[in-house]
């Protein structure tokens, strides 16, 4: 796999990360700020779009900001399983940290923290 490309739209505060530029992908809306693009047949990450990147990557006084993956409730079980598998893939581990919040007596709710990107980012 080629090195990912990072493009940042400063006006929109959107970070586009591509692991396979130009490849057709299925989009999985993880929540209002995160869009994961995947190759379903090969079970590979194609790209990730992070809206409100500067806010999500900013540390809070308590540590990294976590956001729930509420969009996973809206997709099929198979697509949910694929998304959770790929969120743990090596290429995403340096960008997103997958965790879970478990309300008392409830099912775990997956969450992620966005890590600040430490590579050169092209601005749009």
Order of alpha helices (4+ residues) and beta strands (2+ residues): beta-beta-beta-beta-beta-alpha-beta-alpha-alpha-beta-beta-beta
